[in-house]
């Protein structure tokens, strides 16, 4: 089950994972671009490491694509998100994050 930007993983009647995509705004020299950011994404500890996060990310990215988004931003684990096509925004695209985080 999901709304346009929020998905949950359910086992029996319990929510065991969640992902949220929120509208964000990128300031450029040519104006503001409206896009979407992924955060947070989580699975209950006892269900981690079995593919729930991967399934949520894949389903969420597909939902964003259907909604017309051509890119998604995420602040997250640099070992996890590249397998979905995420690239470092600063070193790859010259984009700066407003938060003090790694590239």
C-alpha positions as CSV (number, residue, x, y, z in Angstrom):
1,X,0.0,0.0,0.0
2,X,1.2,3.5,-0.7
3,X,0.3,7.1,-1.2
4,X,2.0,9.0,-4.0
5,X,5.2,9.5,-1.9
6,X,5.1,7.2,1.1
7,X,5.3,3.4,1.0
8,X,5.2,0.8,3.7
9,X,6.2,-2.9,3.9
10,X,3.7,-5.0,5.8
11,X,4.0,-8.5,7.2
12,X,0.6,-9.8,8.5
13,X,-0.8,-6.7,10.1
14,X,2.5,-5.1,11.2
15,X,4.4,-2.3,9.3
16,X,7.9,-3.6,9.1
17,X,9.4,-0.9,6.8
18,X,8.7,2.6,5.5
19,X,10.1,5.0,2.9
20,X,9.1,8.6,2.3
21,X,9.7,10.8,-0.7
22,X,9.3,14.6,-0.1
23,X,9.2,17.5,-2.5
24,X,12.4,19.5,-2.4
25,X,13.6,22.6,-4.2
26,X,17.0,23.1,-5.8
27,X,18.1,26.7,-6.2
28,X,20.0,27.4,-9.5
29,X,21.2,30.5,-11.3
30,X,18.2,30.1,-13.6
31,X,15.6,29.7,-10.9
32,X,14.2,27.0,-8.6
33,X,13.7,23.4,-9.7
34,X,11.1,21.3,-7.9
35,X,12.1,17.7,-7.5
36,X,11.9,15.0,-4.8
37,X,14.1,13.7,-2.0
38,X,14.2,10.3,-0.4
39,X,14.3,10.3,3.4
40,X,13.8,8.6,5.6
41,X,13.8,4.9,4.8
42,X,13.8,2.3,7.5
43,X,13.1,-1.4,8.3
44,X,12.4,-2.8,11.8
45,X,15.7,-4.2,13.1
46,X,14.6,-7.8,13.1
47,X,13.7,-7.4,9.4
48,X,16.9,-5.7,8.3
49,X,19.3,-7.4,5.8
50,X,16.6,-9.4,4.0
51,X,15.8,-7.0,1.2
52,X,13.0,-4.9,2.6
53,X,14.9,-1.6,2.2
54,X,15.9,-2.6,-1.4
55,X,12.3,-3.4,-2.3
56,X,11.1,-0.1,-0.8
57,X,13.7,1.9,-2.7
58,X,12.9,0.1,-6.0
59,X,9.1,0.5,-5.6
60,X,9.5,4.1,-4.4
61,X,11.8,5.1,-7.3
62,X,9.3,3.6,-9.8
63,X,6.4,5.5,-8.1
64,X,8.4,8.7,-8.5
65,X,9.1,7.9,-12.1
66,X,5.4,7.4,-12.7
67,X,4.7,10.7,-11.0
68,X,7.0,12.4,-13.6
69,X,10.2,12.9,-11.5
70,X,13.4,12.5,-13.5
71,X,15.7,12.6,-10.5
72,X,15.7,11.9,-6.8
73,X,18.1,13.2,-4.1
74,X,19.0,11.2,-1.0
75,X,21.2,11.8,2.1
76,X,22.1,8.3,3.0
77,X,24.6,5.5,3.3
78,X,27.2,5.8,0.4
79,X,27.5,2.0,0.3
80,X,23.8,1.3,-0.1
81,X,22.3,3.8,-2.5
82,X,24.7,3.7,-5.5
83,X,23.3,0.2,-6.4
84,X,20.1,2.1,-7.4
85,X,22.0,4.6,-9.6
86,X,22.6,7.3,-7.0
87,X,25.8,9.4,-7.6
88,X,27.5,11.9,-5.4
89,X,26.0,15.2,-6.3
90,X,28.9,17.5,-5.4
91,X,31.7,15.7,-7.2
92,X,29.6,14.5,-10.1
93,X,27.3,17.5,-10.7
94,X,28.9,20.4,-8.7
95,X,25.8,20.7,-6.5
96,X,26.3,21.7,-2.9
97,X,24.2,20.3,0.0
98,X,22.9,22.8,2.6
99,X,23.9,20.3,5.3
100,X,27.4,19.4,6.5
101,X,27.6,15.9,4.9
102,X,30.0,13.9,2.9
103,X,29.8,14.1,-1.0
